[in-house]
């Protein structure tokens, strides 16, 4: 269970870096995401899940 909390903490750290360092860029990227179709967002989500699972498998 500690591993899950550690992983969640790292996700929050990485998710917070861009708004902290470049809030204007983060806002622009976030706004442009609204223009993507559902299929494009799902594909991006699939890539994120696949990369995360691959990293977990390689590190585990």
C-alpha positions in Angstrom: 0.0 0.0 0.0 2.9 2.3 0.7 4.0 1.9 -2.9 0.6 3.2 -4.2 0.8 6.3 -2.0 4.4 7.0 -3.1 3.3 6.6 -6.7 0.4 9.0 -6.2 2.7 11.5 -4.5 5.1 11.4 -7.5 2.2 11.9 -9.9 1.1 15.0 -8.0 4.6 16.4 -8.0 5.1 15.8 -11.8 1.6 17.2 -12.5 2.3 20.3 -10.5 5.7 21.2 -12.1 4.4 22.7 -15.4 1.8 25.0 -13.7 4.4 26.1 -11.2 7.1 26.8 -13.7 5.1 28.0 -16.8 1.5 28.7 -15.9 0.8 30.5 -19.2 2.0 27.5 -21.2 0.1 25.1 -19.0 -3.1 27.2 -19.5 -2.6 27.2 -23.3 -2.0 23.5 -23.5 -5.0 22.8 -21.3 -7.2 25.1 -23.4 -6.1 23.4 -26.6 -7.0 20.0 -25.1 -10.7 21.1 -25.2 -10.5 21.2 -29.0 -9.5 17.6 -29.3 -12.0 15.0 -30.2 -12.9 12.2 -27.8 -11.0 9.6 -29.8 -7.9 11.7 -29.7 -8.1 12.1 -25.9 -8.7 8.4 -25.5 -5.7 7.6 -27.6 -3.6 9.9 -25.5 -5.0 8.3 -22.3 -4.1 4.8 -23.8 -0.6 5.9 -24.5 -0.2 7.2 -20.9 -1.6 4.0 -19.5 0.6 1.8 -21.7 3.8 3.8 -20.9 3.0 3.7 -17.2 2.4 -0.1 -17.3 5.6 -0.6 -19.3 7.6 1.4 -16.8 6.0 -0.4 -13.9 6.9 -3.8 -15.5 10.4 -2.7 -16.3 11.1 -1.4 -12.8 9.3 -4.2 -11.0 
